[in-house]
Amino acid sequence: MTQRSIGDLTVALVLSAVIVYALYVLRHAWLLFYVAIVLAIMFDPPTRLVGSIHIGRWRPGRGLSVAIVAVLVLAAVVLIVLLIVPPIAGDAAHLEREWPTLSRGAIEWVHQHLPFGDTVTGETVKRWARQVTGGSPVLTIGTSLIDILTTLLIAVYLLVDGRGVFDWTLSLLPSGYRSAARHGFSNGARRMQRWVSGQGLLMLTHGGSAFLTFWILGLPYFAAVAVFAALINVIPFLGPILTLMVAGLIAAIEAPGKLAGVVVFYLVYHNIESAILQPRIMSHAVGVTGVTVVMALVVGYEIAGLVGMVISVPTAVLIAELQQNRVSESPGTRHRSVAG
């Protein structure tokens, strides 16, 4: 190697080290920005829908459309808080008061009815709970108001001028890669939107049916269990099983006669979701495999806690689309396509 080559290599290594170090130091800011990007992608379809409305010759601009969507989302959040939070808060307060008795009864029931149940103790349950709710090994978004407002502000800005930001970002790439990158990211964004909307519909269906069923059964803490059922349904196959375990354990301890109703609900809903809802909804959502979803949730939690779990699956969908686009754009594929 010549002296000039060694110098160029040294400069490249130093610049690479500086960039990696800067990315590591600013990882919290990058996470905020990435969450804002995901939010902007998710709310782009309703923003475009509002923008397509016209009264005579008048049509709302992009900024006004974003403002209308923001007001509608805020109103929906307030309505949900007013309708759902009070019963959940009541259930949580009751559960907190009854937790010592409930936990002892649960452990005794596990000891009597489950194999190897003797290994489950109060300390093991507490240790497991700390592991589940503990902090992430990487600095992540906190619950501070500044982080939330910053993320929302960036998301609103991207909704208003996302096309300009996207075009500017693509301009940083070599000209030969811009077309493929534009195609891949555009398709990936649409695929993310379809997956989130389809999964959201499944979560709403599972949570709503669980709320109605457990309310009719008179199951204790039915509102909190229904919310748990809706959220945990993001995990394919395992979500309904975990709902059955939680609701069944509460029924077995507090209302043993209602355990059969919980089991029947699980069997009926699981078969309906597998045979009807999942194929019809997720076939249009272009989802990813169940194993990929579980892996994405685990990796997302390890990297960024609960926030990482929220954005992990849409990120996996985007990566899958980019990989598919890369394969379709490979020289061999293009050659076969031209030859065909």
C-alpha positions in Angstrom: 0.0 0.0 0.0 1.2 3.5 -0.8 1.5 6.2 1.8 -1.5 8.0 0.3 -3.6 4.8 0.5 -2.7 4.3 4.2 -3.6 7.9 4.9 -7.0 7.6 3.1 -7.7 4.4 5.1 -6.8 6.1 8.3 -9.1 9.0 7.6 -11.9 6.6 6.7 -11.5 4.6 9.9 -11.4 7.7 12.0 -14.5 9.2 10.4 -16.3 5.8 10.8 -15.4 5.7 14.5 -16.6 9.3 15.0 -19.9 8.5 13.2 -20.5 5.4 15.2 -19.7 7.2 18.5 -22.0 10.1 17.5 -24.8 7.6 16.7 -24.3 5.9 20.1 -24.3 9.2 22.1 -27.4 10.4 20.2 -29.2 7.1 20.4 -32.0 8.5 22.5 -32.6 11.3 20.0 -32.5 8.9 17.1 -35.1 6.7 18.9 -37.4 9.7 19.4 -37.0 10.6 15.7 -37.6 7.0 14.6 -40.8 6.7 16.7 -42.0 10.0 15.2 -41.4 8.6 11.7 -43.4 5.5 12.5 -46.2 7.6 13.9 -46.2 9.8 10.8 -46.4 6.8 8.5 -49.3 5.4 10.5 -51.3 8.6 10.4 -50.6 9.5 6.8 -53.6 7.6 5.3 -56.2 9.4 7.5 -54.5 12.7 6.7 -54.7 12.1 3.0 -58.3 11.0 3.4 -59.2 14.3 5.1 -57.3 16.2 2.5 -59.3 14.6 -0.3 -62.6 16.0 1.1 -63.8 19.1 -0.8 -66.7 21.4 -0.4 -67.3 23.1 -3.7 -63.9 24.3 -4.8 -62.5 24.4 -1.3 -60.3 21.6 -0.1 -58.2 21.6 3.1 -54.5 21.9 2.7 -52.0 19.5 4.2 -51.5 21.5 7.4 -55.2 21.9 8.0 -55.7 18.1 7.3 -53.0 17.3 9.9 -54.7 19.6 12.4 -58.1 18.0 11.8 -56.7 14.5 12.3 -54.9 15.6 15.5 -58.1 17.0 16.9 -60.0 13.8 16.1 -57.3 11.6 17.6 -57.2 13.8 20.7 -61.0 13.6 21.0 -60.9 9.8 20.6 -58.2 9.5 23.3 -60.3 11.7 25.7 -63.4 9.6 25.0 -61.5 6.3 25.6 -60.1 7.7 28.8 -63.5 8.8 30.1 -65.1 5.5 29.2 -62.5 2.9 29.9 -60.1 4.3 32.5 -62.6 4.6 35.4 -63.6 0.9 35.4 -60.0 -0.2 34.9 -58.9 2.1 37.7 -61.6 0.6 39.9 -60.5 -2.9 39.0 -56.9 -2.0 39.7 -57.7 -0.5 43.1 -59.8 -3.5 44.0 -57.1 -5.9 42.8 -54.4 -4.0 44.8 -56.5 -4.4 48.0 -57.2 -8.1 47.3 -53.8 -8.9 45.9 -52.3 -10.6 49.0 -55.3 -13.0 49.3 -55.5 -13.5 45.5 -51.8 -14.2 45.2 -51.9 -16.8 48.0 -54.9 -18.4 46.5 -53.3 -18.5 43.0 -50.1 -20.0 44.3 -52.1 -22.7 46.2 -54.1 -23.5 43.1 -51.0 -23.8 41.0 -49.4 -26.1 43.6 -52.5 -28.3 43.6 -53.3 -28.5 39.9 -50.2 -27.9 37.8 -47.2 -30.2 37.4 -44.0 -28.8 39.0 -46.2 -26.2 40.6 -44.3 -26.5 43.8 -41.5 -24.5 42.3 -43.7 -21.4 42.0 -43.5 -19.2 45.1 -44.3 -15.6 45.9 -40.6 -14.7 45.5 -40.4 -16.3 42.0 -43.5 -14.4 40.9 -42.1 -11.1 42.2 -38.8 -11.8 40.5 -40.5 -12.5 37.2 -42.6 -9.4 37.5 -39.5 -7.3 38.1 -37.9 -8.8 35.0 -40.9 -8.1 32.9 -41.4 -4.5 34.0 -37.7 -3.7 34.6 -35.7 -1.2 32.6 -34.1 -1.8 29.3 -30.3 -2.1 28.9 -30.3 0.7 26.5 -31.4 4.3 27.3 -34.9 4.6 25.9 -37.7 7.0 25.7 -38.8 8.0 29.2 -42.2 8.9 30.4 -41.3 12.6 30.6 -43.6 15.1 29.0 -40.7 16.6 27.0 -40.0 13.3 25.3 -43.7 12.8 24.4 -44.1 16.4 23.1 -40.9 16.2 21.2 -42.0 13.0 19.4 -45.4 14.3 18.6 -44.0 17.6 17.3 -41.6 15.8 15.0 -44.4 13.5 13.8 -46.6 16.5 13.0 -43.8 18.2 11.1 -43.2 15.0 9.1 -46.9 14.7 8.3 -47.0 18.3 7.0 -43.7 18.1 5.1 -42.8 14.4 5.0 -42.5 14.3 1.2 -39.8 17.1 1.3 -37.9 15.3 4.1 -38.1 12.0 2.2 -36.8 13.6 -1.1 -34.0 15.3 0.7 -32.9 12.1 2.4 -32.9 10.3 -0.9 -30.8 13.0 -2.4 -28.0 12.0 -0.1 -27.8 8.6 -1.7 -25.9 7.9 -5.0 -28.1 8.5 -8.0 -28.1 4.9 -9.0 -29.7 3.8 -5.7 -32.4 6.5 -5.4 -35.1 4.8 -7.5 -34.8 1.5 -5.8 -34.7 3.1 -2.4 -37.8 5.2 -3.1 -39.7 2.2 -4.4 -38.7 0.0 -1.4 -39.4 2.6 1.3 -42.7 3.6 -0.3 -43.9 0.0 -0.5 -42.6 -0.7 3.0 -44.5 2.3 4.4 -47.8 1.0 2.8 -47.1 -2.5 4.1 -46.6 -1.1 7.6 -49.9 0.8 7.4 -51.8 -2.3 6.2 -50.2 -4.5 8.9 -50.9 -2.1 11.7 -54.5 -1.5 10.6 -55.2 -5.2 10.3 -53.6 -6.0 13.6 -55.4 -3.2 15.3 -58.7 -4.5 14.1 -57.9 -8.0 15.4 -56.8 -6.5 18.8 -60.1 -4.5 18.9 -62.1 -7.6 18.1 -60.4 -9.7 20.7 -60.6 -7.0 23.4 -64.2 -6.1 22.7 -65.4 -9.7 22.6 -63.5 -10.4 25.8 -65.0 -7.3 27.5 -68.5 -8.3 26.5 -68.1 -12.0 27.5 -66.4 -11.4 30.8 -68.9 -8.7 31.7 -71.8 -11.1 31.0 -70.1 -13.8 33.0 -69.6 -11.3 35.9 -65.8 -12.1 36.0 -63.9 -10.0 38.5 -61.7 -7.3 37.0 -63.3 -8.0 33.6 -62.4 -4.5 32.2 -58.7 -4.8 33.0 -58.6 -8.4 31.7 -60.3 -7.2 28.4 -57.7 -4.5 27.9 -55.0 -7.1 28.6 -56.6 -9.4 26.0 -56.6 -6.6 23.4 -53.0 -5.6 24.0 -51.6 -9.2 24.2 -53.3 -10.2 21.0 -50.4 -8.5 19.1 -48.5 -11.8 19.9 -49.9 -14.3 17.4 -51.3 -17.6 18.7 -49.9 -17.0 22.2 -51.9 -13.9 22.9 -55.3 -15.7 23.3 -53.7 -18.4 25.3 -52.3 -15.9 27.8 -55.7 -14.3 28.0 -57.2 -17.7 28.8 -54.6 -18.3 31.5 -55.1 -15.0 33.2 -58.9 -15.0 33.0 -59.1 -18.7 33.8 -56.9 -18.3 36.9 -59.1 -15.4 38.1 -62.2 -17.4 37.5 -60.8 -20.5 39.2 -59.9 -18.5 42.3 -62.7 -16.0 42.6 -65.6 -17.7 40.7 -64.8 -21.3 39.9 -68.3 -21.9 38.3 -67.4 -19.3 35.6 -64.2 -21.1 34.5 -66.2 -23.2 32.0 -67.5 -20.0 30.4 -64.0 -18.6 30.0 -62.8 -21.8 28.4 -65.8 -21.9 26.0 -65.1 -18.2 25.0 -61.5 -19.0 24.3 -62.3 -22.1 22.1 -65.0 -20.2 20.2 -63.0 -17.0 19.6 -59.8 -18.9 18.8 -61.5 -20.9 16.1 -63.3 -17.9 14.6 -60.1 -15.9 14.5 -58.1 -18.7 13.0 -60.7 -19.7 10.4 -62.3 -16.4 9.5 -60.8 -13.2 11.0 -57.1 -13.9 10.5 -57.3 -15.0 6.9 -59.7 -12.2 5.8 -58.0 -9.4 7.7 -54.3 -10.2 7.6 -54.4 -11.5 4.0 -55.0 -7.9 3.0 -52.5 -6.5 5.5 -49.6 -8.4 4.0 -48.4 -9.4 7.4 -45.2 -11.3 8.5 -45.0 -14.7 10.0 -45.8 -15.4 13.6 -42.2 -16.3 14.5 -41.0 -13.0 13.0 -43.5 -11.1 15.1 -42.4 -12.8 18.3 -38.8 -12.3 17.6 -39.4 -8.7 16.7 -41.2 -8.1 20.0 -38.4 -9.7 22.0 -35.7 -7.8 20.3 -37.6 -4.6 20.5 -38.1 -5.0 24.2 -34.5 -5.7 24.8 -33.4 -2.7 22.8 -36.0 -0.1 23.8 -38.3 -1.5 26.4 -42.1 -1.0 25.9 -41.5 1.6 23.2 -39.3 -0.9 21.3 -42.1 -3.4 21.4 -44.6 -0.9 20.0 -42.4 -0.1 17.0 -40.7 -3.5 16.6 -43.3 -5.2 14.4 -43.8 -2.3 11.9 -40.0 -2.2 11.7 -39.9 -5.9 10.9 -42.5 -5.4 8.2 -40.4 -2.6 6.7 -37.2 -4.7 6.7 -39.1 -7.6 5.1 -40.3 -5.3 2.3 -36.9 -3.8 1.8 -35.3 -7.3 1.6 -38.0 -8.4 -0.9 -37.4 -5.2 -2.9 -33.6 -5.8 -2.8 -34.0 -9.4 -4.1 -36.4 -8.3 -6.9 -33.9 -5.6 -7.9 -30.9 -7.9 -8.1 -29.1 -8.2 -11.4 -30.1 -11.8 -12.0 -33.8 -11.0 -11.3 -33.7 -8.1 -13.7 -32.0 -10.2 -16.3 -34.6 -12.9 -16.1 -37.4 -10.3 -16.2 -36.0 -8.7 -19.3 -35.4 -12.1 -20.9 -39.0 -13.2 -20.1 
